Amino acid sequence: MEKYTKKFEKLEKSSVKMTLVFSAAAVDESFKTELGKYAKQLTINGFRKGKAPVSLIESKYGESILSETFTDMLDKAVQEIFTPEDEKEAVAKEYQPLDSRALDLMNEKDIFPIKKGEDVVCQIKYDVYPQFELGTYKGLKVEYSAEDYDPKVEETELEGIRSRNAMIEEKKGDTAEAGDIVTLDLIEIAADGSEIEETRKNDYVCTLAETPAAPYELDKKIIGMKRDEVKTAEVEYAKESAYPEQNKTWKIVLKKIKVRTLPELDDDFAQDVNEKFASIDDLKKDIHDKAFDAYEKQVENVKIDALLKEIIKNTSIDVPELMVDNALEEKWYGFVQQFTGNGQRSYADSEKYLASMGITRESYTSMIGDKFSDENLSNIRAGLILDKLVEVEKTQVADDSELDKFIEENKIDTKMYGEAYESMVKGELRSQIGKDKAIQFLIKNNEFVKVEKKEETPSTDAAEETPAADAKPARKPAARKPAAKKTAAKKAEPKKDEAKAEN
């Protein structure tokens, strides 16, 4: 006997409605079987275990058992449809869910409680991988704008190396100035004048700058303070700061003032930086080579961004909501990670810390605006286009030797991922290589014309990014689970091992 029939209907935003119709006869048969199992397990007052009449059990627990029976039928049906034992019975790729845990039983309220003797109709909505055809992606003439290489970046890098190798000494004077390294106690003051211990920072070390530095922006308030001085300062924070549009009062205790003594730029300095440098000229050449290589990669990214925008214009992709939600979740995750202090604070504690400043997942994502705007969808579409190119142009990883070479060149420690390397990270790295090869294919098969950079009005949109920014996963991806919506159906009671004895 056929237990159910199925029908698929495509909806907007790459979602599908699957309608399952369970016959009344199939539901009734499963219910009777389950009822018989309960009859053998339940103990009811006045009857020995397993001896109570089935009719009595049905009258007392029938509705609950019927609901549980059908829930099990529905779960098994979904599993049979999407993960069949025989691959030949698998549903078409266009109807496979993006995440089998994110199935929405649309008419749950109409189904439960189950009505005996009637067919049960279930409508399940879920998102699928977008099906689309690539627009023109070869032979395009693409305009891009990029700044010329600026040798000053080499001077900045050299001064940075010099600064990192400086001697740190106690300052002879007792007044803090720009460039000094100070140790502070920072205490946030509440509106009632009390000190907020949750956000207190003891022995906070920072280098004072002429321009107020994030996250506290207290530099100008500290410059001019004396050693051991205590000061109260008010700061009005801008929208794009760590404390969006908030006014805060801080108690500042200046404990230590230190200065950097910079080394001379000579051959001895170069050898102290790294023994491979015989002279200061060797160090400068190394800085130049790395800086120019970084510049060329930056220009390459600009070209790809411009090209992907052109391909997106002539490629119609209906992005599913689950992909959008996962992308927003990844943005929030990356934002919170900035406050973990390289592992010194846990992710959960970082979220609590941000919440104490009035920054939550909801407030962060609300700044992005309409999540289905073309601007927000551009990164997702760019990634989908690259995935499609990998498939069409066959730029997948040829063998493990190619993967091993990538891991070695990028100095990736696969052991740090443990079991997650084989189950998740390895696949992400293979995907990364495939996309990198697809990008090189695009560069070779399109023409790029450099033009003068256009003057643009500065944007305050938090979501503004270039398509290639998210199109390629990080070199060292983190093993994380994708977000899910909600399960297909709820379990009903009683369970066989939870049956109660009546007195």
N, C-alpha and C positions, 0 to 999 in steps of 0.2 A: 504494500500500500504506500502510495506517495504521500509523505508527511506534509510537504509544503511545495508551493510554487514560488518562483522569484521573477521579478521584473525590474529592469534598471531604467532610470530616466535621468538624462543629463540636465543639470541646472546651471545657473550662471555662476561665475567665479570658480570654475573648475570643480564644482561639487556635483554629487550624484544622490538621487533618492532611490533607494532600493526598497521595493515593496515585496514583503513575504506574506503569503497567505497560507496559514496552517489549517488543514481541514479539521472540522469538528470531530470526525471519527478518529483521526490520529491523536488529537489532544485527549479525547476520552479514553483511548486505549492506554496512552502513557499515564493518565491519571489513575486508572484502575490498577495498573502495575505498581505505581508508587504508593497507592492507598494500601495495597496488599503488604508492601514492605513495612509501612507504618503499623499495620495491624499486628504484625509479628513482634514489634519492638515496644509498643506503648503499654503502659500499665494504667488501667482506669479503675477507680474505686468500685469494688464489688466483683471484679473479674481478675483472674490470674493473668500474668503477663502473656500477651499474645492471644488471649481468649475472648477479648471483647468483640462484639459483633461489628463487622465492617460498616454496617449502616449507622451504628452509634458513633463510630470514629468519624465517618463522613459528615454526620450532622454537627459534630463538635468542631472538627478541624478541616472540613472539606474545602472551604474557600481558601484557606491558607496553603493547604497542600496543593491545590489546583494551581495557585499562583506560582508556587515554587516549581511545580512540574513544568509549567509552561516556560518559566524563566530558563530552566535547564535546557528545554527544547530549543529555545531561541539562541542560547549561547552555543549549543552544539551545531545548529544550522549555520550560524555565522562562521564558526571555525571550519565547517565542511566547505563553505563557499569560498573563503579566502585562503585557507591553508589545507587544501585537500591532500589526502595521502597519495592519490594518483595525479601527477602533474597535468595529465591530459584533461582533467576535469576542472582545471583552474579557470577562473573567469578571465575575460579579455583584459589586457593590460590597462585599457582606458577606464575600467571599472574597479581596478585594484585601489584600496584606500591608501592614502599617504601614511596614515598611522592607524592601525587596527584598534588602538586603544581610544581613538577619538571618534567614536560612533555615537550619533545623537538619535535616540529613539524619540521621534517627533511626536507621536501620538500616545505616549505612555499613559496619560491620564484616561484616555478612551479605552485602553486595553485592560487595565486592572481596576477592579477585580474581574477575573476571567468569567465569562458567561458560558455555562454548560450548554452543550448542544449547538453552539454557533462557531462558524469559522472565525479564526483570529487573524486580523489584518495588521501587520506591523509596517510602519514607514520609518526607514532608517536613513538619515542624511549623513554624508561624510564627504571629505575633500579628497580629490585624486590629483595625481601628477598632471600638470597641464599638457595637453596634446596640441601641438602647433607645428607649422611649417616655417622654416627659416626664410626670411626675406633675403634680398641681395646682400651678400657678405664678401664677395670678391670683385675686384676691378673697380672699387670705389675710389673717388678722389676726395680725400678728407682734409679739411683745414684744421690746424691746431695752432695754439699759441703757447710759447714757453719762453721764459727768461733766458738770456745768454748766460753761459757759465761765468760765475763770479769768483775770481781767485781769492777774494777776501775770506771765503769760507775756510781756506787753508790757514790763513792767519788766525782766524777764530779758533780752529781746531788746535793749532800749535799753542795758542795761549791757554786753551783749555787743558792741554796736557801739562803745560808749565804750571798752571794753577793747581792741578791735582798732585803735582810733585812738590808743592811748596811746603816750607816749614811752617807749622802752626805754633805761634808763641803768644804768651800773655801780652796784652797791650800795656805799654808803659803809662799812657794817659788813661784817664777814667771816664772819658766821654765817648759814646758810641757814634760812629760815622759810617757812611755808605762804604760797603766793602768789608766791614768788620764781621767777624763770626761771633754771634752772641748766644748765650745760654739763658733761657727765660723760663719763668713759670707763667702760664697763661690761664686765667680763670675767667669764665664767662659770668657776668653779673645779671641776675634776673631783674624783672621790672620792680620787684619789691626790695631790691638791694641785696638779696641773698646770693651766695656763691653756688653755682651749678657744678656739682662734683662730677656728673656724668661726662661733661665735655672738658674737664680740667686737663691741662697738659703741663706736667712737671718736667723740668730739664729739657725743654724744647730748644733744639739747636737750629739756627738758620743764619744765612748770610744776608746782611742788610743790603737792599738795592735802592737806587734812586726812584725807580718805579715800583709801586706797591706790588708785592708778589703774593700769589695765591698760596694757600687758601685763605689766610687771615687778613692780608693786605694792611699790616700794621707797621710796615717799614718806616714810613714818615713819622709815625707816632713814637717810634723807638729811637730814631736818629736824634741825637742831642741829649738823651738820657744819661745819667751818671751811673756808674757801677753801684749796685745795691739799692738803687732808687726804685720806688714803687709808684706806679702811675695808673690812672684810670683813663681809658680812651674810648670814644664812641666812633663807630664806623657805619656808614650807610652803604650797603652793598648793592651792586647793580644786578640786573636781571640774569646776566650770563655768568655770574660769580658762583662760588661754592654755597653762598647763602642768598639765593635769588630774592632780590627786593626786600631784604630784611635790614633792620637797624639793630645793631648789637653793641653792648657795652662790655669792655674787657678790662680786667685788672692785670697789669703787666709788672712782673718783678724781674728786673735786670740783674742777673747773678754773676755772669762772666762776660768779659770782652777779650777776644783774641784777634790776632792779625796774621795774614799770610806774608811770608817772606819768599819772593819768587826767585828761582834759580837762574843763573846765567844761561843763555842759549848758546852753548858751545858743544864740542865733541863729547866732553865728559857727561854732559846732560843727556845727549842722545844715547850713549851707552848705558846710562842709568835707567833710561826708559826701556830699552831692550838691547841685549848684547848683540843682536844681529845688525845693529846700526853702528858702523865704524866711525861715522861722522855726523854732524848736524845736517849736512846736505842729504845723507841717506835717509834720515828721518823725514826731512821735508819732501823728498821724492815719494816716500811711502804715503805720506799724507795726501800729496797731490793725486797719486794713482787711485787711492780709495775714494777721494772726494769727487774726482772726475767720473769714476765708475758709478758712484751713487747718482751723480747728475744725469748720466746717460740713462740709467734705469728710471729716474724720475721723468725724463722726457718720453721714454717708452711708455710709461703709464699714462702720460697726458695724451699720447697718440691713441692708445687703446681706448681710453675714456671717450675721446672724440669719435672714434670709429664705432664703439658700442652704441653710442647715442644715435648714430646714423642707422645702425642695424635695427635698433629698438623702434625707430620711426616706421620702418616698413615691415615689422614683424608683429603680428597680433598675438598677444599672450594673455590669457585670462588667468590671473594669479589667484590661487585659492587663499581663503582667509587664514587657514592654518599656517601657511608659509609666512604670511604677513605677521601673525602673532608670534611665531617662532623667531622671526627676524627682530621684532621689537624686544622679545625676551633676551636675545643675544646682545642687543645694544645695552639693555639694562644691566646684564651680567658684566659686560665689559666696563661699564661706568662704575659699578660697585667695586670691581677688581682694582680700580685705581686707588681705592682707599684701604686696601688690605696691607699696605706697607710691605710688599714683597713677602707676604706670608706671616708677618708679625701679628696681624689681626685676622681672625677667621672671616669667611664670607658673611656668615650670619651676624657676627658682631659689627661688620662694616655696614650691613643694612640697618641695624639698630642705630648705629652712629649717624647715618644719613637721616634716619627718621627723626632723631633728636634735633636735627637742623631743619626739619620740615620738608625733607626730600624723600618721597616714597616712589614706588614703582608707578603708581597711578599719576602722581604729579609730574614725574619725568616723562612718561609717555604722552600725557596730555599736551606737553609742549610741542609735540611732533605734529599735532593737528590731525587732519583726515588721514587715517592710515592707508586709505586706498587712493590717495592722490598719486598722480603720475610720478611726482618727485620721489615719494616714498617707495614706489614700486620699482623704480629704475634699477636699483641695485639687485633686486630679486630677478628681474627680467634679464639683466646682464649675466647673472650666474646661470640662469636657465639656457640662455643662448650659448654660452661657453660649453655647458654640458651637452647640448645638442650638437655642437661642432665636434666635440670629442667623438661622439657617436658617428656622425656623418663622415668626417674626415679621418676616422680611425686613428686618433692620436693617443689611444690608451697605452698604458705601460706594456712594453713588449714582454719583459720577463723580470725576474727578481733581481737580476744584476743591475738593471736600470734603476730599480728602487734602492738597492744598496748604494749605488753611486750618489743618488740624491741625498740619502741619509748622511753619507760621509761628507759631501760638499757643504751641507748645511749644519754639520755638527749636531745632529739630533740624537739625544740619548734615549734610545727606545726602551731601556730597562726601567726608566722612571715611570712608564705607563703601566708596568706590570701586565696582568692578564688583559687589560683594556687595549693593549697594543694590537694583539691578534684580532680581537673582537670588533674594534672600532677604529683605532688610530691608523692602522696599516691601510685600511680602505680609504681613509681620508687623505693619506699621503699619496696613494696611487691616483686618487682623483685630482690632487694638486698637480702632479706631474702631467697628467692628461690635459689639464687646463693650461698649464704653462706651454705645452707643445702646441695647443690650439691657438694660443696667443701669438706664438712665433709664426704659425701658419698665416694668421691674419696680417701680420706685419709684412710678410714676404709677398702677399697677394693683393695688397692695396697700396695706393699712392698717397703720401702724406705731404701736404703743402704748409709750410710755416707762414703764419700771418702775424701782423702786429696785434698785440693783446688789446682787446676792447676794454674801455672803461666801463665798469659795472658798479651798480649801486650796492653797497654792502648789505648783506642779508643777515637777519637775526634768526633765521629758521634753524632750529636745532637739528632738523633732519637732513639738512643740505649736505650731500656727499656726492662724490663722483661714482659712476657705476662700477668702475673697476675696483673701488675701495673694498666692497664686500663680495665682489664676484669671485675672488680667489681666497680660499681659506688660509689661515695663518700657517707659517712654516712649521710651527710646533703646536698642532691642535690639541685642545684639552678634551678629555673624554667626558662628555656630558650627555644626559638623556634629553630627548626632545620633549617639548611640552605636550600634554594631552588634554582633551576637553573633558568628556565624561563618558562613562561606560554605557554599554548598550541597554542594559536593563538592571533592575534592582532585584535582589533576592527576597523571597517572602519567608515567613516563619509558619510552623515550627520546623526546625531541623530534626533529623532522626535522633541525633545524639543529644538533643536539647529537650526532648519530650518530657512533660511534667506528669507526675502521678497526681490524680485527684483524690482528695480526702472526703 
